[in-house]
Amino acid sequence: MVERLQPIADEFGCEIEVLDVDEDEALEARWGLLVPVLLAGDQELCHYRLDVAAVRAYCRRFPLKSGS
């Protein structure tokens, strides 16, 4: 998922933070069966597969790049 997400993150000026769900009991309890999961803060954008449309829609709501 990260590989496919990176170009979108670059386009919108976002950073990707990868967390290993298996390394954190709380994350594993919440997301273990839905991995990979893509969150924006506490909001789940997608799981299992990258939902490009959902990610782009989210990024358009919160543009980070200025002037481009």
Steps between C-alpha positions, in 0.01 A plus 500: 500500500783740584654461156174598329428774754836678469431674165171637636671617819768671291238667281316647800805566718410244766724280710444130553564347841513122505415323824537128562165394644655177629739698721223679695234307692245782481544542125487125446178472702338776296639443150653151495251346256484808276871537424616675302287792612544862397414763757496877485517580868222288650305480174524175305537572129524138386620154593625190317546695173580861424183693411657765278173693461448520878859610560486766229165629630645526850815676379298752300314595819825580682752633247851536643690632199492871441506663160521189282 
